[in-house]
Amino acid sequence: MHSQTDVKVQRQVPPTVLSTKVRAYWSLIKSRQTFLLVLTGWAGFGTAICPITHWQTPLLVIASLLLAISGATVLNMAIDSDIDAKMKRTKHRPLPSGVLSLKEVIIFGSLLSVLGVGWALLSDPFYGLVVLAGWLINVVVYSLALKRRTHFSIVFGGIAGGMPILAGRVLGIGRIDAIGLLMAAAVLLWIPMHIMTFSIKYSKDYGQASIPTFPSVYGVNVTQKVITISTIFASLSIILACILLQMNGICFYLLMILSFALIAAALVYLMRPSPKLNFGLFKAASVYMLCAMLLLGLFNLPGF
């Protein structure tokens, strides 16, 4: 006979396993990165229509993009599972560590993708097509076709990253315009910079996984210059979009201050490059993009 203590222990095992699985599934979507991309979609819509007075549509943007972007991210994790297993930074992820199986991850990613892209298409066909294009470029072009073959794959990763803000803008005005393209360009320029700073910091990891990167092809000095130029043009794209939007008030002035501060930081990094400044610029650009998206999304509110 089993004692009551044994029964209690047996009953405690399943919840532990379940919580481990839930945490593993959550980590697959890269919540911080996904949140920022979803925020860009909300910002794109907010530049066209007040997101508060039309609250139901922004909820659609957030929900559909959250599902579609999460699905693409999960499927990318499945595609890159063998790469992740070779890199010290990523070998503890759910797939290479064995917490989740490849089948589980593919099913999860496919379900999220179908729900997100399908919801977007059913809600507004043009909006849905932009979301679908972003998903295809991310999963098929960037991850499947190019990531292991060329360092220029990050350009297509950037294009995919720019699609959510373009989709939000398209949903707001019903077409693709110069403002939407400029905002998408800002995200496009930010994402390669984001990846390049990582590829400098974790160059040994990428080398072990045989992933071509800008530092491995052109060297660190050239990559640092590209990072600086990319950061400056990302800021200038936001500034020009603000001018075309005829922004004024608090949001406009804060965006200008943040933009020129980031440009100054990029120039300092170019003149005095160092590992510390490399990671510092990465953090500064991430904070800038977060703040810029919030300000773009809010500027249509009264008083902003």
C-alpha positions, -999 to 999 in steps of 0.1 A, spaced: 0 0 0 11 36 -7 12 60 21 -6 93 20 27 111 16 35 90 -15 1 99 -30 7 136 -23 41 135 -40 27 118 -71 -1 144 -73 25 172 -72 45 159 -102 21 167 -130 17 204 -121 55 208 -120 58 192 -155 29 214 -168 44 246 -154 78 237 -171 60 231 -204 41 264 -201 73 284 -194 89 266 -224 61 275 -247 61 311 -235 99 314 -241 94 303 -277 76 335 -286 104 358 -274 80 380 -256 101 412 -255 108 412 -292 73 402 -300 58 429 -278 79 456 -295 68 445 -329 32 443 -319 36 478 -304 49 491 -338 16 478 -354 -4 497 -328 17 528 -335 12 525 -372 -26 525 -367 -23 553 -342 -7 576 -367 -39 574 -388 -67 571 -363 -70 579 -326 -65 545 -309 -87 554 -279 -118 566 -296 -116 537 -320 -105 512 -294 -119 480 -310 -97 482 -341 -64 486 -321 -74 455 -301 -78 437 -335 -43 449 -345 -28 438 -312 -44 404 -311 -39 394 -347 -3 406 -348 5 390 -315 -6 356 -328 10 360 -363 43 373 -350 44 347 -322 37 320 -347 65 331 -370 89 333 -341 81 298 -328 85 283 -363 118 301 -367 129 285 -334 120 251 -349 140 259 -381 170 270 -360 169 243 -334 201 226 -347 219 260 -348 207 268 -313 222 235 -300 257 246 -312 256 281 -296 263 287 -259 238 316 -258 209 295 -271 216 258 -262 193 260 -232 163 270 -253 133 245 -251 141 226 -283 179 220 -280 175 213 -243 148 187 -250 121 203 -229 99 204 -260 99 182 -291 102 195 -327 67 182 -334 52 201 -304 69 233 -315 59 230 -351 22 224 -342 22 253 -317 38 277 -342 15 266 -370 -16 270 -349 -6 306 -338 3 315 -374 -30 303 -389 -50 320 -362 -31 353 -365 -28 356 -403 -63 341 -408 -78 367 -383 -60 395 -401 -73 384 -435 -109 380 -424 -109 414 -407 -94 434 -436 -80 417 -467 -54 444 -474 -43 445 -438 -42 407 -438 -21 406 -470 6 428 -454 6 406 -423 9 375 -445 37 391 -465 56 398 -432 51 362 -421 63 347 -454 94 370 -456 103 361 -420 98 324 -420 103 314 -456 127 339 -470 148 349 -440 149 317 -419 145 289 -444 161 303 -475 188 328 -466 199 328 -429 225 299 -434 236 311 -468 243 349 -467 249 376 -442 225 398 -462 197 377 -448 193 403 -420 180 428 -446 150 405 -452 147 400 -414 144 438 -412 118 439 -440 97 414 -421 102 434 -389 89 465 -407 56 449 -418 37 452 -386 39 490 -385 31 492 -422 1 468 -416 -12 490 -388 -9 521 -410 -27 503 -439 -55 493 -416 -59 529 -406 -59 546 -440 -67 517 -464 -35 521 -485 3 521 -485 17 556 -483 51 573 -479 46 577 -441 39 540 -437 70 531 -458 92 555 -438 81 540 -405 87 505 -419 121 517 -431 129 528 -395 122 494 -381 140 477 -411 171 498 -403 168 491 -365 166 453 -368 198 447 -387 216 470 -363 201 450 -334 214 417 -350 248 432 -359 255 442 -323 247 407 -312 268 392 -339 298 412 -327 292 403 -291 286 366 -298 309 362 -328 323 328 -315 288 314 -312 278 323 -347 312 309 -359 305 276 -342 271 274 -358 285 284 -393 262 314 -396 275 341 -419 275 375 -403 287 410 -412 316 408 -387 328 375 -401 326 387 -436 337 424 -434 353 426 -400 343 444 -368 353 479 -379 332 479 -410 303 464 -391 305 492 -365 303 518 -392 273 500 -407 256 500 -373 262 537 -369 248 546 -403 218 523 -398 211 539 -364 213 574 -379 190 566 -408 165 548 -386 162 580 -366 160 602 -397 132 580 -411 112 586 -379 119 623 -380 108 626 -417 77 605 -410 68 629 -381 72 659 -404 49 644 -431 24 636 -403 25 673 -394 31 663 -358 33 690 -331 30 693 -294 46 671 -267 50 639 -288 68 657 -316 93 675 -293 100 644 -273 106 624 -305 130 650 -318 150 651 -286 152 613 -285 161 610 -322 190 635 -320 202 620 -287 204 586 -304 222 601 -335 247 616 -311 252 583 -293 258 566 -327 284 591 -337 302 587 -303 302 549 -309 317 554 -344 345 576 -331 352 555 -300 340 520 -306 343 495 -277 324 464 -265 308 484 -238 296 511 -262 285 484 -286 261 469 -261 252 504 -249 241 515 -283 221 483 -287 202 491 -254 198 528 -264 184 520 -298 159 495 -283 147 520 -257 145 547 -285 123 524 -307 100 516 -278 96 553 -269 92 563 -305 64 538 -311 46 549 -280 48 586 -290 37 578 -326 7 559 -313 -3 586 -289 1 618 -310 -35 617 -323 -48 619 -288 -61 653 -277 -34 673 -260 -5 654 -274 
